[in-house]
Amino acid sequence: MELGRVGVWLGPLSLRAAGETREFAPELEELGYTAIWFGEGVGTKECFTQAATLLAWTEHAVVATGIANIYARDPMATANGARTLADAHPGRFLLGIGVSHAPSVAQRGHDYARPLATMRAYLDAMDEAIFRGVEPVEPAPRVLAALGPKMLELAAGRTRGAHPYFTPPEHTAKAREVMGEGPLLAPEQAFVLETDPDRARENARGHMTYYLGLDNYRRNLLRLGFTDDDLEAGGSDRLVDAIVAWGDVDAVRDRVKEHLDAGADHVCVQAIGADPLRELRRVAPALREL
């Protein structure tokens, strides 16, 4: 699979009507983004049908779940859904899976179990899943949504690699150290094209507030040296500046390069401004140079 260096994490774009997605997905591919990532939250579009439409409406880009929630379907459904898409679109579907977060899992009517043990058991069950169709020529690679050292180790040992979300380049360096050379490391990077510090940080906090209420992200940031005070009220300036790249096109390019220099193989950028498509168009030429 040719994942390339820079992809797009769709964010709110993934919730747009199918007709709109049909228009902008091929454009993202033409702009040079080599992968299209999207999430699966409570109340969002179901990820395998979303992936199927994106694959059908593009020609070359990898389509990646970032992530498919393991509480949303049983291991056999996940394993065989990935097989189905890999067979239909060889070399173009990447399966990212994760344990999600306790509040989201509760909204689905499930109990949030111990993340590492739950993911290990889920991977075991996927490996043992019965499939009566024809195996794809090129199986879909799996990656894990991984933040802490133990989940990163599991990602390196049992899957193609890791897809960290809501992390600065410092985490990318630590993740590479934990995983070693070889496993795929594909972090997400949010950005906003705004050079005024106050406006940029206000926009960033609007994006960050939800995530800062989730324990998995909070613990990860504390491990990186941020304090409880940094995590309050949408994040301190120091934290905002670490998580969201803001400024001009060069600032976004430089942040993506920081991840790549720290050991990332691929970075998926998420535009969080008022007009994300416009921002993705503006940064595309600079990111193609990386």
C-alpha positions as a printed Julia matrix, in Angstrom:
290×3 Matrix{Float64}:
   0.0     0.0    0.0
   1.32    3.44  -0.97
   0.11    5.64   1.87
   2.23    8.65   0.94
   3.48   11.38   3.26
   0.44   13.62   3.82
  -3.24   12.82   3.93
  -6.43   14.5    5.13
  -8.34   13.79   8.33
 -11.85   14.88   7.35
 -13.28   15.86  10.74
 -16.63   17.66  10.27
 -16.28   17.27   6.49
 -17.08   13.59   6.95
 -20.59   14.53   8.13
 -21.53   16.42   4.98
 -24.2    15.17   2.6
 -23.2    12.45   0.16
 -23.63   14.79  -2.79
 -21.1    17.22  -1.32
 -18.66   14.44  -0.48
 -18.88   13.14  -4.03
 -17.69   16.58  -5.19
 -14.85   17.28  -2.77
 -13.32   13.81  -2.31
 -11.88   13.63  -5.87
 -10.58   17.17  -5.45
  -8.67   16.22  -2.31
  -7.04   13.44  -4.29
  -6.17   15.83  -7.12
  -4.65   18.28  -4.62
  -2.11   15.62  -3.71
  -3.5    14.26  -0.46
  -2.63   10.59  -0.65
  -5.05    9.33   2.0
  -8.48   10.28   3.31
  -9.06    9.51   7.0
 -12.3     9.86   8.93
 -13.56    8.98  12.38
 -16.48    7.08  13.82
 -18.2     8.74  16.76
 -21.6     8.44  18.33
 -24.21    9.6   15.82
 -21.8     9.83  12.87
 -21.97    7.95   9.59
 -21.21    4.24   9.84
 -17.58    3.79   8.91
 -17.62    0.86   6.47
 -20.36    2.34   4.32
 -18.59    5.71   4.51
 -15.36    4.06   3.38
 -17.13    2.32   0.51
 -18.52    5.59  -0.84
 -15.17    7.37  -0.57
 -13.42    4.51  -2.34
 -16.01    4.57  -5.11
 -15.71    8.33  -5.61
 -11.9     8.44  -5.76
  -9.35    6.62  -7.88
  -6.01    6.43  -6.11
  -6.18    7.74  -2.54
  -6.06    5.35   0.39
  -9.23    5.51   2.47
  -8.61    4.94   6.18
 -10.84    4.63   9.23
  -9.44    6.75  12.01
 -10.9     5.03  13.87
 -13.53    2.31  13.63
 -14.89    1.88  17.15
 -14.53   -1.74  18.28
 -17.69   -1.4   20.38
 -19.73   -0.59  17.26
 -19.48   -4.1   15.75
 -18.2    -7.54  16.65
 -14.73   -8.69  15.54
 -16.02  -10.89  12.73
 -18.01   -8.01  11.23
 -14.94   -5.77  11.38
 -12.57   -8.36   9.93
 -14.91   -9.31   7.11
 -15.9    -5.73   6.35
 -12.22   -4.97   5.85
 -11.82   -8.04   3.64
 -14.76   -6.95   1.51
 -13.36   -3.48   0.89
  -9.81   -4.74   0.33
 -11.09   -7.19  -2.28
 -13.11   -4.52  -4.08
 -10.37   -1.86  -3.93
  -6.95   -3.55  -3.75
  -4.31   -1.58  -1.9
  -6.64    1.29  -1.03
  -8.36    0.51   2.28
  -6.65    0.84   5.64
  -8.47   -0.29   8.78
  -7.82    1.79  11.88
  -9.53    0.49  15.01
  -9.64    1.74  18.58
 -11.24    1.34  21.99
 -12.79    4.83  21.86
 -13.67    6.53  25.18
 -15.82    5.63  28.15
 -18.58    8.25  27.55
 -18.93    7.3   23.88
 -19.03    3.6   24.68
 -21.69    4.19  27.35
 -23.83    6.05  24.81
 -23.75    2.9   22.67
 -25.04    0.88  25.61
 -21.78   -0.9   26.44
 -19.46   -1.02  29.43
 -15.99    0.38  28.82
 -13.59   -2.45  29.68
  -9.83   -2.39  30.24
  -8.5    -0.96  26.97
  -5.39   -3.07  26.43
  -6.94   -6.42  27.31
 -10.07   -5.6   25.33
  -8.1    -4.66  22.23
  -5.88   -7.72  22.47
  -8.92  -10.01  22.71
 -10.59   -8.19  19.83
  -7.54   -8.69  17.6
  -7.46  -12.38  18.53
 -11.11  -12.73  17.54
 -10.54  -10.87  14.26
  -7.71  -13.26  13.41
 -10.0   -16.23  14.06
 -13.04  -14.82  12.22
 -14.74  -17.17   9.79
 -14.86  -15.88   6.21
 -16.47  -17.82   3.38
 -15.66  -15.34   0.63
 -12.5   -15.08  -1.44
  -9.62  -13.58   0.5
  -8.38  -10.28  -0.99
  -5.12  -10.41  -2.88
  -3.81   -7.62  -0.66
  -5.3    -7.72   2.86
  -6.25   -4.4    4.41
  -3.52   -3.23   6.81
  -4.63   -2.68  10.39
  -3.49    0.11  12.67
  -4.51    0.95  16.22
  -5.56    4.24  17.73
  -2.71    4.29  20.24
  -1.47    6.9   22.7
   0.19    5.25  25.7
   3.27    3.02  25.62
   1.44   -0.28  26.1
  -1.07    0.33  23.32
   1.76    1.52  21.07
   3.63   -1.7   21.8
   0.54   -3.72  20.95
   0.15   -1.75  17.71
   3.74   -2.48  16.75
   3.52   -6.15  17.66
   0.1    -7.1   16.33
  -0.76   -4.63  13.55
   0.82   -2.52  10.83
   1.24    0.38  13.25
  -0.44    3.26  15.06
  -2.67    6.24  14.36
  -2.29    8.72  17.24
  -4.82   11.56  17.41
  -4.64   14.92  19.23
  -0.9    14.71  19.75
   2.07   17.07  19.24
   5.34   16.12  17.53
   6.84   15.33  20.96
   4.46   12.4   21.18
   5.43   11.27  17.7
   9.07   11.07  18.8
   8.16    9.06  21.9
   5.86    6.79  19.89
   8.64    6.04  17.41
  10.98    5.25  20.28
   8.45    2.82  21.78
   7.5     1.17  18.48
  10.94    1.03  16.95
  11.71    1.29  13.26
   9.38   -0.41  10.83
   5.8    -0.08  12.14
   3.68    2.6   10.5
   3.24    5.79  12.51
   0.51    8.08  11.17
  -0.45   10.92  13.53
  -3.21   13.47  12.96
  -2.44   17.21  12.98
  -5.11   19.9   13.32
  -4.49   23.34  11.84
  -6.1    26.7   11.25
  -4.88   29.33   8.8
  -5.05   32.37  11.05
  -2.13   34.64  11.9
  -3.81   36.6   14.7
  -2.92   34.73  17.94
  -6.16   35.51  19.75
  -8.41   34.47  16.89
  -6.33   31.4   16.11
  -6.37   30.18  19.71
 -10.08   30.88  20.08
 -10.72   28.7   17.04
  -8.38   26.02  18.36
 -10.08   25.93  21.76
 -13.42   25.42  20.09
 -11.93   22.3   18.54
 -10.06   21.11  21.62
 -12.62   21.48  24.41
 -14.43   18.22  23.71
 -11.24   16.18  23.57
  -9.9    17.69  26.77
 -12.89   16.22  28.56
 -11.85   12.67  27.68
  -9.6    10.8   30.09
  -7.49    9.03  27.47
  -6.36   12.3   25.93
  -5.89   13.99  29.29
  -3.66   11.2   30.59
  -1.59   11.26  27.42
  -1.01   15.0   27.67
  -0.05   14.71  31.33
   2.49   12.03  30.37
   3.99   14.53  27.92
   4.59   17.04  30.72
   1.51   19.24  30.57
  -0.25   20.05  33.84
  -3.86   19.87  34.95
  -3.97   23.66  34.65
  -2.88   23.39  31.0
  -5.89   21.19  30.31
  -8.56   23.51  31.68
 -10.77   26.08  29.88
 -10.03   24.75  26.41
  -6.3    24.55  27.05
  -3.51   26.93  27.98
  -1.77   28.88  25.25
   1.13   26.44  25.55
  -1.11   23.44  25.02
  -3.13   25.06  22.23
   0.04   25.91  20.36
   1.31   22.33  20.75
  -1.86   20.63  19.53
  -3.1    22.97  16.78
  -0.79   24.44  14.15
  -1.84   28.0   13.41
  -0.47   30.83  11.35
   0.3    30.93   7.64
   0.86   28.08   5.19
   4.53   27.86   6.15
   3.6    27.34   9.79
   1.38   24.39   8.9
   4.02   22.89   6.62
   6.65   23.27   9.33
   4.49   21.51  11.91
   3.85   18.59   9.59
   7.58   18.42   8.92
   8.2    18.3   12.67
   6.11   15.12  12.86
   7.92   13.6    9.9
  11.31   14.51  11.35
  10.24   13.0   14.69
   9.58    9.64  13.06
   6.14    9.8   11.45
   5.73    7.99   8.16
   2.5     9.79   7.27
   0.65   12.79   8.72
  -3.06   13.42   8.18
  -3.97   17.1    8.47
  -7.32   18.29   9.77
  -8.5    21.78   8.82
 -10.55   23.23  11.69
 -11.22   26.72  10.35
 -14.57   28.05   9.17
 -13.92   26.89   5.6
 -11.89   23.66   5.81
 -11.92   22.94   2.09
 -10.5    26.36   1.34
  -7.75   25.82   3.94
  -6.91   22.38   2.57
  -6.62   23.88  -0.92
  -4.28   26.62   0.32
  -1.86   24.35   2.17
  -1.8    21.54  -0.4
   1.05   22.89  -2.62
   3.38   23.33   0.36
   2.55   19.92   1.81
   3.19   18.21  -1.52
   6.83   19.31  -1.21
   7.4    17.3    1.98
